[in-house]
Amino acid sequence: MTETPSSPPPARRFLMVHGVQHRRPRQHWLWWLTEALRQRGEQVLYPQFPAPEQPSVSEWTDLLHAELAQLGDQERVVVCHSLGCALWLRAAQTLPEDLRVTRVLLVSPLDDQAFTVANGNEEFKLQRVDPELLAAASAKPPRVVVSATDPYAPADPRAWSAALKMECDVLPAAGHVTPADGYGPWPAALAWCLREQTPLSAVTRGERG
């Protein structure tokens, strides 16, 4: 009996890292992006981080490390939103060499004033992010996407990103880039995942569906 050749391993894997109070709603762009990638044959991890209403730095970091270890040995792509960005920035400071990735997309990173007891995320605040440690955590500089109307974002996102040696795309009026802001389908995020197409643009009225 002739054996059927096995298919080659995937060239890349993706990891989606959500934010606070997030329970993977189907209307969220992270869900849409996961499904759009999977429909194209890509391998995507989209874990539910524990207790999203009261997240724990240690628990979320442990799960992040476990998920990163599942990304294989080829291209590793991480997409973060909101508190997920803070988690990546924190984890990058001490990320083991074997867990480093290829590309990172940070959507709606948080300003220092967004870390409060009321928001349930206070312990995720970092006093300082070391640009060299951040750069070492990924083969390419992270890319930031932030909205000019995001109440939780750094006041000057371009300067904040530049200080950390990251590229930055500023959307004109996208709030915190959530479903309430029109971000279910987001073709620009898919284009970045598949082809590194930049800059990432806002959702247009025709793309909202």
Buried (B, 14 or more C-beta within 10 A) or exposed (E): EEEEEEEEEEEBBBBBBBBBBBEBEEEBBBBBBBEBBEEEEBBBBBBEBEEBEEBBBEEBBEBBEEBBEEBEEEBBBBBBBBBBBBBBBBBBBEBEEEBBBBBBBBBBBBBEEBBEEEBBBEBBBEEEBEBEEBBBBBEEBBBBBBBEEBEBBBEEBBEBBBEBEBBBBBBEEBBBBBBEBBBBBBBBBBBBBBEEBBEBBBBEEEBEE
